[in-house]
């Protein structure tokens, strides 16, 4: 009995120790678990702002990557159409014709005919001098069938331009054409001609500018001097008899020139047509409207482009540019200013600061940029020395 009690008491301390150990292990497990949990919670909390920031970036990326609608977007079918570019060009031609053709007219005078275009809202129509030079009653035919009588306002044989006029009240619904800057033209530009070739009214042809700065014969003075029209435009657009006086246009529907002549032995288009440039039209036509005529500025010289051999003979560099004065006409502007021709000629190298490379540079500037009575400044080479001479421009002799 006593031995059993002794055994019980011996086990009691063991059980207490085991209980303490179990309690300590549980506390230790909790102590270990808490830091891990806390660390996980801390990392999660720390990650939350970063996750929010990344979400914003994703939203920005999605917005930036999303493609914007392109300007002038083309439907997929058109974008994949190999003829799309041709259709765009085709529509450009159609648009120019529809816009400009109402202002392009057929002019019938006597047994002849030509073309012209409405210049302003006062009924003034530009055409060629040679279209109306024969005189007689003038009938102007518009594309919509209107037929109006016209009178000659004035002519300028030197530029082969003329202005006729119809009653402006009869055409108030027609928009006049506008002029382009012909000095900005380049060889290769697409051009459009509208007119009445062989009397076929409202005909359109297309082509390119084949050449620039051509010189074409204009009027003839009483002494037989042939005055040249400068800066002429050459085109391969089909120009035929009856196109004379009609507009040569760019793809914006602006007039770059007035169709004037063709070069052909058979009086049909051979791919070489000529047009008076718009800048000459813009200078000459307002003078015709205001005065019925034009006084064309004139230096009163005969000459040509300086060539290498002549330059060397005059003691100048072989590559010297300029216009060699071969003759100074008595009573002209050059004679009054003391310019020299003959055996000891002057060479004109610039006019109002513009270098003279071609003879057309001098003639074109005078015709397009100056008026009678204006003083221009010429730089000349005389005896190998550069000099400045002021010349007051007089009018060309009456020409036909």
ZISUL-V322484 format. One record per residue. N is the residue number from 0. PHI is phi in degrees with one decimal (none if undefined). D_LAST is the distance of its C-alpha to the last C-alpha in whole Angstrom. Layout:
BEGIN
n->N phi->PHI d_last->D_LAST
n->N phi->PHI d_last->D_LAST
END
This chain:
BEGIN
n->0 phi->none d_last->165
n->1 phi->-66.1 d_last->164
n->2 phi->-65.7 d_last->162
n->3 phi->-64.1 d_last->160
n->4 phi->-63.4 d_last->159
n->5 phi->-62.7 d_last->158
n->6 phi->-63.4 d_last->156
n->7 phi->-58.3 d_last->154
n->8 phi->-66.9 d_last->154
n->9 phi->-67.8 d_last->153
n->10 phi->-74.0 d_last->150
n->11 phi->-61.1 d_last->149
n->12 phi->-61.1 d_last->147
n->13 phi->-63.0 d_last->145
n->14 phi->-64.2 d_last->144
n->15 phi->-65.1 d_last->143
n->16 phi->-61.2 d_last->141
n->17 phi->-61.1 d_last->139
n->18 phi->-64.2 d_last->138
n->19 phi->-63.8 d_last->137
n->20 phi->-65.3 d_last->135
n->21 phi->-62.3 d_last->133
n->22 phi->-65.3 d_last->132
n->23 phi->-63.7 d_last->131
n->24 phi->-63.0 d_last->129
n->25 phi->-64.0 d_last->127
n->26 phi->-66.2 d_last->126
n->27 phi->-63.0 d_last->125
n->28 phi->-62.1 d_last->123
n->29 phi->-65.3 d_last->122
n->30 phi->-63.4 d_last->121
n->31 phi->-69.5 d_last->119
n->32 phi->-66.8 d_last->117
n->33 phi->-61.3 d_last->116
n->34 phi->-58.7 d_last->114
n->35 phi->-62.9 d_last->112
n->36 phi->-60.8 d_last->111
n->37 phi->-62.7 d_last->110
n->38 phi->-63.6 d_last->108
n->39 phi->-60.8 d_last->106
n->40 phi->-60.9 d_last->106
n->41 phi->-63.2 d_last->104
n->42 phi->-62.9 d_last->102
n->43 phi->-61.9 d_last->101
n->44 phi->-64.6 d_last->100
n->45 phi->-65.1 d_last->98
n->46 phi->-76.3 d_last->96
n->47 phi->-59.7 d_last->95
n->48 phi->-60.8 d_last->93
n->49 phi->-62.2 d_last->91
n->50 phi->-62.9 d_last->91
n->51 phi->-64.8 d_last->89
n->52 phi->-63.9 d_last->87
n->53 phi->-63.0 d_last->86
n->54 phi->-62.9 d_last->86
n->55 phi->-66.4 d_last->83
n->56 phi->-61.5 d_last->81
n->57 phi->-58.9 d_last->81
n->58 phi->-64.9 d_last->80
n->59 phi->-64.7 d_last->77
n->60 phi->-60.3 d_last->76
n->61 phi->-61.0 d_last->76
n->62 phi->-67.7 d_last->74
n->63 phi->-70.3 d_last->72
n->64 phi->-73.5 d_last->72
n->65 phi->-61.9 d_last->71
n->66 phi->-68.9 d_last->67
n->67 phi->-83.4 d_last->65
n->68 phi->-66.9 d_last->62
n->69 phi->-67.6 d_last->59
n->70 phi->-67.5 d_last->56
n->71 phi->49.9 d_last->54
n->72 phi->-60.5 d_last->57
n->73 phi->-105.4 d_last->56
n->74 phi->-54.2 d_last->59
n->75 phi->-55.9 d_last->61
n->76 phi->-65.0 d_last->60
n->77 phi->-72.1 d_last->57
n->78 phi->-63.2 d_last->57
n->79 phi->-94.0 d_last->59
n->80 phi->-85.8 d_last->57
n->81 phi->-65.2 d_last->55
n->82 phi->-95.8 d_last->52
n->83 phi->-58.5 d_last->52
n->84 phi->-63.9 d_last->49
n->85 phi->-66.0 d_last->47
n->86 phi->-65.9 d_last->47
n->87 phi->-64.0 d_last->46
n->88 phi->-65.1 d_last->43
n->89 phi->-58.6 d_last->43
n->90 phi->-65.5 d_last->43
n->91 phi->-62.5 d_last->40
n->92 phi->-62.2 d_last->38
n->93 phi->-60.4 d_last->40
n->94 phi->-64.5 d_last->39
n->95 phi->-62.2 d_last->36
n->96 phi->-60.9 d_last->35
n->97 phi->-65.9 d_last->37
n->98 phi->-77.2 d_last->36
n->99 phi->-95.0 d_last->32
n->100 phi->-53.8 d_last->32
n->101 phi->-58.1 d_last->32
n->102 phi->-93.0 d_last->29
n->103 phi->-96.5 d_last->27
n->104 phi->-123.5 d_last->26
n->105 phi->-101.6 d_last->25
n->106 phi->-110.6 d_last->22
n->107 phi->-113.4 d_last->22
n->108 phi->-139.7 d_last->19
n->109 phi->60.6 d_last->20
n->110 phi->-96.5 d_last->21
n->111 phi->-106.9 d_last->19
n->112 phi->-155.9 d_last->20
n->113 phi->-160.5 d_last->20
n->114 phi->-128.5 d_last->21
n->115 phi->-168.0 d_last->21
n->116 phi->-148.1 d_last->24
n->117 phi->-71.1 d_last->25
n->118 phi->-94.7 d_last->24
n->119 phi->-153.2 d_last->27
n->120 phi->-82.5 d_last->30
n->121 phi->-93.1 d_last->28
n->122 phi->84.1 d_last->26
n->123 phi->-77.8 d_last->23
n->124 phi->-121.3 d_last->21
n->125 phi->-90.9 d_last->19
n->126 phi->-150.6 d_last->17
n->127 phi->-89.1 d_last->14
n->128 phi->-60.1 d_last->10
n->129 phi->-70.7 d_last->11
n->130 phi->-72.7 d_last->14
n->131 phi->-109.3 d_last->13
n->132 phi->-63.2 d_last->10
n->133 phi->-73.5 d_last->12
n->134 phi->78.5 d_last->14
n->135 phi->117.2 d_last->18
n->136 phi->-68.3 d_last->21
n->137 phi->-112.9 d_last->21
n->138 phi->-117.4 d_last->24
n->139 phi->-108.5 d_last->25
n->140 phi->-106.4 d_last->28
n->141 phi->-95.3 d_last->30
n->142 phi->-61.6 d_last->33
n->143 phi->-84.6 d_last->35
n->144 phi->101.1 d_last->34
n->145 phi->-65.4 d_last->33
n->146 phi->-121.6 d_last->30
n->147 phi->-127.7 d_last->28
n->148 phi->-80.1 d_last->26
n->149 phi->-138.1 d_last->22
n->150 phi->-121.0 d_last->20
n->151 phi->-81.8 d_last->16
n->152 phi->-82.9 d_last->17
n->153 phi->175.7 d_last->13
n->154 phi->-138.1 d_last->10
n->155 phi->-139.8 d_last->9
n->156 phi->-58.8 d_last->6
n->157 phi->-63.7 d_last->8
n->158 phi->-111.5 d_last->11
n->159 phi->55.7 d_last->10
n->160 phi->-118.6 d_last->12
n->161 phi->-147.6 d_last->13
n->162 phi->-127.4 d_last->16
n->163 phi->-117.0 d_last->18
n->164 phi->-139.8 d_last->22
n->165 phi->-113.7 d_last->25
n->166 phi->-64.5 d_last->29
n->167 phi->-64.0 d_last->30
n->168 phi->-67.8 d_last->34
n->169 phi->-85.9 d_last->33
n->170 phi->-134.1 d_last->32
n->171 phi->-64.8 d_last->35
n->172 phi->-91.5 d_last->36
n->173 phi->-103.1 d_last->34
n->174 phi->-86.8 d_last->33
n->175 phi->-64.1 d_last->30
n->176 phi->-81.5 d_last->29
n->177 phi->-117.1 d_last->29
n->178 phi->-97.3 d_last->27
n->179 phi->-92.8 d_last->29
n->180 phi->-87.7 d_last->28
n->181 phi->-72.9 d_last->26
n->182 phi->-69.4 d_last->28
n->183 phi->-91.1 d_last->31
n->184 phi->-70.0 d_last->30
n->185 phi->-134.6 d_last->32
n->186 phi->-61.7 d_last->32
n->187 phi->105.8 d_last->34
n->188 phi->-65.5 d_last->34
n->189 phi->-73.5 d_last->34
n->190 phi->-131.7 d_last->31
n->191 phi->-132.6 d_last->31
n->192 phi->-114.2 d_last->28
n->193 phi->-124.2 d_last->28
n->194 phi->-178.5 d_last->26
n->195 phi->-127.2 d_last->26
n->196 phi->-62.6 d_last->26
n->197 phi->54.0 d_last->26
n->198 phi->83.2 d_last->27
n->199 phi->-83.1 d_last->30
n->200 phi->-63.0 d_last->29
n->201 phi->62.2 d_last->31
n->202 phi->-92.5 d_last->31
n->203 phi->-122.6 d_last->32
n->204 phi->-130.0 d_last->31
n->205 phi->-131.3 d_last->33
n->206 phi->-178.9 d_last->32
n->207 phi->-132.2 d_last->32
n->208 phi->-77.3 d_last->29
n->209 phi->-90.7 d_last->29
n->210 phi->-166.1 d_last->28
n->211 phi->-131.5 d_last->26
n->212 phi->61.2 d_last->23
n->213 phi->-76.9 d_last->21
n->214 phi->-114.8 d_last->18
n->215 phi->-126.7 d_last->15
n->216 phi->-60.9 d_last->12
n->217 phi->-111.1 d_last->9
n->218 phi->-81.4 d_last->5
n->219 phi->-119.2 d_last->6
n->220 phi->-78.1 d_last->7
n->221 phi->-57.4 d_last->8
n->222 phi->-89.5 d_last->11
n->223 phi->94.5 d_last->10
n->224 phi->-70.3 d_last->11
n->225 phi->-92.7 d_last->10
n->226 phi->-84.4 d_last->10
n->227 phi->-97.3 d_last->13
n->228 phi->-93.1 d_last->14
n->229 phi->-88.1 d_last->17
n->230 phi->57.9 d_last->21
n->231 phi->-63.7 d_last->20
n->232 phi->-93.0 d_last->23
n->233 phi->-103.7 d_last->24
n->234 phi->-137.9 d_last->27
n->235 phi->-98.9 d_last->29
n->236 phi->-60.4 d_last->29
n->237 phi->-64.7 d_last->28
n->238 phi->-113.1 d_last->25
n->239 phi->-130.1 d_last->24
n->240 phi->-52.5 d_last->22
n->241 phi->107.2 d_last->22
n->242 phi->-76.4 d_last->22
n->243 phi->-54.7 d_last->18
n->244 phi->92.7 d_last->18
n->245 phi->-81.8 d_last->22
n->246 phi->-84.5 d_last->24
n->247 phi->-103.9 d_last->25
n->248 phi->-119.8 d_last->29
n->249 phi->-93.2 d_last->32
n->250 phi->-71.7 d_last->35
n->251 phi->-88.6 d_last->35
n->252 phi->81.0 d_last->33
n->253 phi->-93.5 d_last->30
n->254 phi->-77.0 d_last->26
n->255 phi->-100.6 d_last->26
n->256 phi->-172.2 d_last->22
n->257 phi->-109.4 d_last->20
n->258 phi->-60.7 d_last->20
n->259 phi->-123.4 d_last->17
n->260 phi->-158.1 d_last->17
n->261 phi->-128.2 d_last->21
n->262 phi->-112.9 d_last->22
n->263 phi->-160.4 d_last->24
n->264 phi->-76.2 d_last->25
n->265 phi->-116.1 d_last->26
n->266 phi->57.6 d_last->23
n->267 phi->-130.0 d_last->26
n->268 phi->-63.1 d_last->27
n->269 phi->-120.4 d_last->28
n->270 phi->87.6 d_last->29
n->271 phi->-129.3 d_last->25
n->272 phi->-120.6 d_last->23
n->273 phi->-126.3 d_last->20
n->274 phi->-138.2 d_last->20
n->275 phi->-72.8 d_last->18
n->276 phi->-66.0 d_last->21
n->277 phi->-61.1 d_last->22
n->278 phi->-69.6 d_last->22
n->279 phi->-70.5 d_last->18
n->280 phi->-58.4 d_last->19
n->281 phi->-65.3 d_last->22
n->282 phi->-88.3 d_last->20
n->283 phi->-81.6 d_last->16
n->284 phi->-59.3 d_last->18
n->285 phi->-59.7 d_last->20
n->286 phi->-68.1 d_last->18
n->287 phi->-62.5 d_last->16
n->288 phi->-62.9 d_last->19
n->289 phi->-76.5 d_last->20
n->290 phi->-120.9 d_last->18
n->291 phi->79.5 d_last->15
n->292 phi->-158.8 d_last->12
n->293 phi->-133.5 d_last->12
n->294 phi->-95.6 d_last->13
n->295 phi->-85.6 d_last->13
n->296 phi->-60.0 d_last->16
n->297 phi->-148.4 d_last->16
n->298 phi->-80.8 d_last->19
n->299 phi->81.3 d_last->17
n->300 phi->-132.3 d_last->19
n->301 phi->-117.0 d_last->19
n->302 phi->-178.9 d_last->22
n->303 phi->-161.4 d_last->23
n->304 phi->-70.7 d_last->26
n->305 phi->-69.0 d_last->30
n->306 phi->-99.3 d_last->32
n->307 phi->-62.3 d_last->36
n->308 phi->-64.1 d_last->36
n->309 phi->-66.4 d_last->34
n->310 phi->-59.2 d_last->35
n->311 phi->-62.7 d_last->39
n->312 phi->-62.5 d_last->38
n->313 phi->-89.8 d_last->37
n->314 phi->79.7 d_last->40
n->315 phi->-107.1 d_last->39
n->316 phi->-59.2 d_last->40
n->317 phi->-62.7 d_last->39
n->318 phi->-96.6 d_last->38
n->319 phi->-67.7 d_last->36
n->320 phi->-93.0 d_last->33
n->321 phi->148.8 d_last->29
n->322 phi->-104.5 d_last->26
n->323 phi->-84.1 d_last->27
n->324 phi->-82.1 d_last->25
n->325 phi->-89.9 d_last->24
n->326 phi->-154.5 d_last->22
n->327 phi->-107.1 d_last->22
n->328 phi->-81.6 d_last->19
n->329 phi->-60.0 d_last->20
n->330 phi->87.7 d_last->20
n->331 phi->-89.3 d_last->19
n->332 phi->-63.2 d_last->21
n->333 phi->-64.3 d_last->23
n->334 phi->-62.7 d_last->24
n->335 phi->-64.8 d_last->25
n->336 phi->-88.1 d_last->27
n->337 phi->84.9 d_last->29
n->338 phi->-70.5 d_last->27
n->339 phi->-119.3 d_last->28
n->340 phi->-123.7 d_last->27
n->341 phi->72.8 d_last->28
n->342 phi->-78.9 d_last->32
n->343 phi->-128.4 d_last->33
n->344 phi->-80.4 d_last->30
n->345 phi->-83.1 d_last->30
n->346 phi->-120.8 d_last->30
n->347 phi->-84.0 d_last->28
n->348 phi->-110.1 d_last->31
n->349 phi->-159.5 d_last->30
n->350 phi->-132.8 d_last->28
n->351 phi->48.2 d_last->30
n->352 phi->83.8 d_last->32
n->353 phi->-96.0 d_last->31
n->354 phi->-64.8 d_last->31
n->355 phi->-100.7 d_last->29
n->356 phi->-103.9 d_last->30
n->357 phi->-117.9 d_last->26
n->358 phi->-58.6 d_last->23
n->359 phi->-63.0 d_last->22
n->360 phi->-62.5 d_last->24
n->361 phi->-72.0 d_last->23
n->362 phi->-65.4 d_last->19
n->363 phi->-62.3 d_last->20
n->364 phi->-64.4 d_last->22
n->365 phi->-62.4 d_last->20
n->366 phi->-74.3 d_last->17
n->367 phi->-90.6 d_last->20
n->368 phi->-116.2 d_last->23
n->369 phi->-126.9 d_last->21
n->370 phi->-133.1 d_last->20
n->371 phi->-60.9 d_last->19
n->372 phi->95.2 d_last->22
n->373 phi->-77.9 d_last->24
n->374 phi->-99.9 d_last->26
n->375 phi->-112.7 d_last->26
n->376 phi->-107.3 d_last->29
n->377 phi->-104.1 d_last->29
n->378 phi->-101.6 d_last->32
n->379 phi->-126.4 d_last->32
n->380 phi->-103.5 d_last->34
n->381 phi->-127.4 d_last->35
n->382 phi->54.1 d_last->38
n->383 phi->81.0 d_last->39
n->384 phi->-109.4 d_last->39
n->385 phi->-79.2 d_last->37
n->386 phi->-134.5 d_last->36
n->387 phi->-113.4 d_last->34
n->388 phi->-130.0 d_last->31
n->389 phi->-93.3 d_last->29
n->390 phi->-125.6 d_last->26
n->391 phi->-91.6 d_last->24
n->392 phi->-76.9 d_last->20
n->393 phi->-105.9 d_last->18
n->394 phi->-86.9 d_last->14
n->395 phi->-59.7 d_last->11
n->396 phi->-59.3 d_last->10
n->397 phi->-55.0 d_last->7
n->398 phi->-119.3 d_last->4
n->399 phi->-130.7 d_last->0
END
